[in-house]
Amino acid sequence: MRLTGNTLLVLFISTLANVLESRLIELEKNNFTVPEEIRIAFGEDTSTDVSITWTTFNKTQTTEVRYGISKEKFTSRVTGEETLFVDGGTEHRGEYIHRVFLTGLTPNTIYYYICGSSDDWSEIFHFRTTPPGSDWVARLAVFGDMGYYNAESLPHLKQQVDAGDFDAMLHVGDFAYDMDTDEGRIGDEFLRQMEQVAAYVPYMVTPGNHDAKYNFSHYKNRFTMPRSSDNMIYSWNIGRAHIISFSTEFYYFLQYGFTQIRSQYEWLERDLQEASKQENREQRPWIISLGHRPMYCSNTDQDDCTYVRDRVRKGLLGFYGLEELFHKYGVDLELWAHEHSYERLWPIYDRTVYNGSEEEPYVNPKVPVHVVTGASMGHQFFCSRVVQRNMMGLDRLCHGQLSDVLITATVG
C-alpha cells in the first residue's frame, strides 16, 4: 500500500500522542509505589511454582505477594526481592523490579493474588496452575515481534486468555520496538499493555535482535525465567513437551563476546542429552526449541535465513551450528520469529525435505518441522495479505488477519 502525505501525518500525530500520554502516565505514577507491568512465569516445576514480577518507580518498604484460592481471603504471603534497574541511556532512568517466587502450589488450581507492599497494592489477579505430570495436553500461544504502537494481535490474545484457552504464552523475541526506546519508557508502556494477559497466564520469553541494546539489559532485567540468571538460555517441561529457549543473537552481536556461543552450544547439548534419554522421551516425547532468527525462510528480504549458510544453522566458520545438533537429538518442532510473516515448513534438514509420507508429511517425520511466526505486528504499519504454497513449506502469510498468525499449539 502506498503511503500518502496525509497518512504519514496521521501516523506521526498518533505516535506523538502516544509518547505524550506515556510521559503523563509516568508523571502521575512516579510519585507513587503502585505495582504495574505485572507478569508471571513458570518456576522450577510448572505445576507447582510460579514467579511474579512487577515494576515500581519508587523504592518500597517490602516486596510481597498475598494469595489464596479465594479472592475474598488471601491465606498465604511470600516476600521477595527488589532490584534497581538503570537504563543505559543519557538520563540513566531507574526503576525497581520486584520478584516473588511462589512454590509448593497445588496443581490444576486457580489462585488469586495481589502484589506490592504496605505502600500500595495491585488489583486482584488470578492464574491457574497446570495439571501434574505429563499425561495431559498443553495449550500454547506462540508469537513474536510484537510492538507497543501496533500490537494488533493483542486483542485476539486477550480474548483467548480471558476464555482460559492457554496454559502458557511464548513470545519468541522482539518486544515493544524497542524496550530501551525513549530511555526505557516504551518498554514500560509495552509491559503495561501486556499486563492484561501476562498477569494471568505464564509469559515465557526469548531474546530477539531488537532487544540487544546495552547487552540485552532490558530483556535480562525485566523478565524472570526458570533456572536462568539472565533469561538468555533456559528450558522447562509442560505436559508432554520439553521446551528449550535459546539466543540466536549470540551469533550476531559478537561485540558482547564470542565465548557465549560456545557456552550456549555446550549447554544445549547437555540439555538435549538429558531430554532425549529414553525414560524422559517416554514421558515427554516432544522436544521443542524457541529461537528468534530462523534457519529457513522463503522471504526475499536478504535476512540470514535466505542464504545457504545461515549462521544459526551452520555456525560461525563452521563451528557451533545448531541444525546438526538439533537433528542429532531429535528435536521435533523449531519455533522462530524475526521474519514478519507466518510460514510453516515441511520437515526439513540440510535444505532437503523429509516428509513422513506423501499423504501425511507431518506424521512421524525423521527431521524437525520449522514454524516462523513473526507477524503479530511490530513497527510496520501496512503489508498486503499473501497466502501461498512454496517450495519448502505451506501456508505463507504476510501479516493479513492477525488472528490467523497467532499460533495456538496443542502438545499432547
RABEL-V862463 format. One record per run of one state. SS is the DSSP state (hx for helix, st for strand, lp for the rest). FROM is the first residue (numbers start at 1). LEN is the number of residues. If there is no record, write none. Layout:
ss:SS from:FROM len:LEN
ss:SS from:FROM len:LEN
This chain:
ss:lp from:1 len:4
ss:hx from:5 len:25
ss:lp from:30 len:6
ss:st from:36 len:7
ss:lp from:43 len:7
ss:st from:50 len:7
ss:lp from:57 len:7
ss:st from:64 len:5
ss:lp from:69 len:1
ss:st from:70 len:1
ss:lp from:71 len:2
ss:st from:73 len:1
ss:lp from:74 len:2
ss:st from:76 len:4
ss:lp from:80 len:1
ss:st from:81 len:6
ss:lp from:87 len:7
ss:st from:94 len:9
ss:lp from:103 len:7
ss:st from:110 len:7
ss:lp from:117 len:4
ss:st from:121 len:1
ss:lp from:122 len:3
ss:st from:125 len:4
ss:lp from:129 len:9
ss:st from:138 len:6
ss:lp from:144 len:2
ss:st from:146 len:2
ss:lp from:148 len:6
ss:hx from:154 len:9
ss:lp from:163 len:5
ss:st from:168 len:5
ss:lp from:173 len:2
ss:st from:175 len:2
ss:lp from:177 len:8
ss:hx from:185 len:14
ss:lp from:199 len:4
ss:st from:203 len:4
ss:lp from:207 len:2
ss:hx from:209 len:3
ss:lp from:212 len:1
ss:hx from:213 len:10
ss:lp from:223 len:11
ss:st from:234 len:5
ss:lp from:239 len:2
ss:st from:241 len:5
ss:lp from:246 len:2
ss:hx from:248 len:4
ss:lp from:252 len:2
ss:hx from:254 len:3
ss:lp from:257 len:2
ss:hx from:259 len:17
ss:lp from:276 len:2
ss:hx from:278 len:6
ss:lp from:284 len:2
ss:st from:286 len:8
ss:lp from:294 len:10
ss:hx from:304 len:3
ss:lp from:307 len:4
ss:hx from:311 len:4
ss:st from:315 len:2
ss:lp from:317 len:2
ss:st from:319 len:2
ss:lp from:321 len:1
ss:hx from:322 len:7
ss:lp from:329 len:4
ss:st from:333 len:5
ss:lp from:338 len:4
ss:st from:342 len:4
ss:lp from:346 len:2
ss:st from:348 len:2
ss:lp from:350 len:2
ss:st from:352 len:2
ss:lp from:354 len:15
ss:st from:369 len:5
ss:lp from:374 len:13
ss:st from:387 len:2
ss:lp from:389 len:4
ss:st from:393 len:5
ss:lp from:398 len:4
ss:hx from:402 len:3
ss:lp from:405 len:2
ss:st from:407 len:5
ss:lp from:412 len:1
